[in-house]
Amino acid sequence: MVRLSIRNSAVVLLGFSIASSAFAQSDADDANKSNNPLNLAASFNIQDYYVPSVHGAIAHTNDFLLRPTVPFGPNGIVPVPQIFRLTAPVSTRPDPTGGYNTGLGDINLFDIFLLSQGGTQIGVGPLVTLPTATDPSLGTGKWQAGLAAVVVNASKARLIGALVQWQHSFAGQSSRPTVQSLTAEPFGIFNLPGGWYIRSTGIWTFDLQHGSYYIPVGLGAGKAWKSGTTIYNAFIEPQYSVAHSGAGVPRWQIFAGLNLTFGK
């Protein structure tokens, strides 16, 4: 009887261990899927960048981002999956005459072709930015086009990678200056039990036309959880600019959001 009891206890403990491991893997998978820009699932992200302090001025800015993503499978014309992502910002900027302007900013769209789906995912594709801003202070007044490239490597413990975008203006208001910019977003997501994770996703922004730039480094946290077939992912990440050049660039900022990933 004693041997049977010990054996039963060992079986129960083994079962709990296997179940715990499975749940941990599931939580990490959900966090990785929700944070992966190359995940082949439809998503809708609601995100916000609040900048309470900028260099060279007493002012604040805000960008409230609506960001749907739609994947398309390979077909007879394009043999690899594609990921369309649109970003529509509702922005707040200082008005040169005083006060602040709030309205629609310039809409950005990119089309990523997923070239590698192994342990390391690689995607490359074109991008375009439309001069949709409702006020001159909220956009560039220029049509822009360029390229986007993404690399991602995922494991149970973490998701690391980078998103790089380059664009140059080619049309628009002749009175507005030429635009050429480069952004690089190295990101690291480090998974914890229960769907929690630590994150760092600062976007390094370079104005190649005028020489200004800022390099933020962030440290934040988030949690992903699943309800039905939808993964919810809420996070907050303060970011501080460790290097900068030029006036009006962020001294520090707060990045927060809710990502919804559907169906996978």
N, C-alpha and C positions, 0 to 999 in steps of 0.2 A: 504493500500500500504506500509506503514511503517513497519507493522508487517510482511508482506511478504518479504520485503527487509531484515529485520533482520533475518528471518528464512532462507532465501537463503544464507546469509553471514555465518550463523552458519553451514549450510550444507557444504559450500565450505571449511570453516576452519576445520571442522571435516574430510573432505576428504583429505585435505593436511596433517593433523595430522596422519591419517591412512597410507597414502602413505609414509610419512617420516619414520614412525615406521617400515613399511615393508622394505624400502630400508636400514634402519639401521640394521635390522635383517639380511637381505641378505648380507650386507657388513661383518658383524660379522661372519656369517656362512662361507663365502668364506675365511676369514682370518683363522678361526679355522680349516677348512678342509685342507688348504694348510700347516699349521703348525703342524698338528696332525700326529705323526708317525704311528698311528694305523688307519688312514683313509683308507677305502677300495676302493681306486682309484689308478690307475697307475700314477706314477709321475716320473719326471726327475729333479734332483737338481744339480745345478752348484754352488759350494761353495768354499770359499778360507779362509784359516787361514794364516795371515801374522804376523810373530813374529819379530819385529825390534830390540828387546833387550832380551837377555837371561842372567840368573844368572851365574856368574863365567867365562864369556868369552865375548870378543868383536866379536859378530857374529849375523847373522840373519838367520831365517829359513822361509820356505813357504810350504804350502800344498794346492794344487789345487785339489779339490775333484769332481769327476764325480760319481753321486749317483742315479742310476735307482731303482725304487721300483715297484714290480709287485704283485698284490693280486690274490689269487686263492680262489674260493668259496668252501664251503663244498661239499664233495662228498661221495661216498659209502665207501671209505677207511678212510678218515679223516672227522669227522662230524662237524668240526669248520673251519672258514676261516683261510687262511694262508697269510702272508705277507713276500715276499722275498725282501731283500734289499742288493744290492751290492755297495761297496765303492771302487773305483779305484783312488788312489792318485797319482798325479804327484808332486813329492817332491823336495825341494832344501835344502841341508844340507852342512855344512862346510866339506871340504876335509881335512883329517888329515895332508896331505902334503902341504896344502895351496890352496886357492881358494875355489870354490864351485862345488858340483855335483848336477845335475838336471836330473831326470828320473822317471820311474815308481817305486812306492813304493810297499809295501805288500798289496794285495787285500783282503778285508774283506767281508764276506757274512754271513748274518743271516736269519733264517727262524722262524718268529714269529707265534705262534698259538694264535689266538684271542679267549680267554676263556670267556670274559664277554663283552657284548655290551650295557649295560645299561647306567645309568648316569655316572658311572665310568667304563672305559674300562681297561681290564687287558690282557696283552699278554706275553707269555713266549715261548722260543724256543732255539735251538742250534745255535752256530756260529762257523765259521772256518776262519782262516787267512792263506793265501797262501804266501809262500816266493817268491814273483814275482819281488822283487826289482832288478833293473838293475845295482846297485852298492851297495857294503856292507854298505856304510854310509846311505843308504836310506831304509834299512829294517833290520830285525833280523836274516835272514837266517834260520828261523825255521818255521815248520808247527805248528799251534796252534789251539786249539779247546776249547770250553767253552759254556757258557750260556748267554742269553740276556733276560732281563725282562723289561716290559714297563707298566706303569700305567698312565692313562690320565683321567682328569675330565674337562668337557667343559660346558660353559654357554655362554649366549650372551655377558657377560661382560669380560670373560677371559677363557684362556685355561691353565691349570696347570698340572704338572705331573713330571715324572722322567723316565730316561732310564739308566739301569745299565747293564754293560757287564763285565764278568770275563772270562779270558782265560789263558791257560797254554800250553807251548810247549810240543810236544810229538815226534817230529822227525825233521830232518834237518841236517845242517852242524855241525859236531861234534866239530869243532873248535870254534863255536859261543856259547856264554853263554846261559844257560837256561832262559826262559822267563815266567814270571807269572805277569799278570797285572789286574787291576780293574779300570774301569771308571764309574763314576756316573754323570749323567747330569740332575740335577733338572732344570726344565724350567717353566717360567711364561710368558704368552702372555696376555697383557691387551689391550682390543679393544677400539678404538676411532672412532668417526664418519668418514665416507668416506673411509672405508677400512684401515685406518691407525691404528697402534698399537705400544705399547711400549713392549720391550722384554728383557729378561735376560735368557741366556742359557749356561752359562759357564760349561765346562766339567771338573770335578775333576778327575785327573789322578794319579794313584798310581802304582809304580813299586814295587810289592810285593816281588820280588826276591832280589832286591838290596836296598830297603828302601827309594828311592827318591819319591817325589810327588810334585804336585802343584795344588792349588785350586784357579781357576780364578772366579771372579765375574764380570758379564757384565751388561751394560745398553745401549740399542740401540733402534732403531726404524725401522719400515718397513711399507710397503703398499701392500695390496692385491687388485687385480682388475680382473674382468672376461671379457674375449673376446670369444664369441661363447661358447663352452663347456670347455674351458681351463681357469684355474685360474692361474694368474701370481702373483708372490710374491717376491718383491725385499726388501732387508734389509741390514743394517750395524750395527755392535755391537762391540764397543771397550770393551776389557776385561782386568782386572788387577788381577794379582795373589796376593791374600791377605795372603796366606801362602805357604811355599815351603820348600823343603829340597833336596839338591843335586845340582850339577853343570849342566848347559846346559838346564835347564827347563825355560819356558818363564817367563820373568818379566812382560810383558804385550803383548797383541796381538790384532789384528783387524780381526773380523769374518764378512764376507760379502757374499752375494749370491743372486741367482735368482732361485726360485722353480717354477716348472711348474706342475700343477695337472690336469689330463686329465679326461674328461667325467662325473665328478660328482661335 
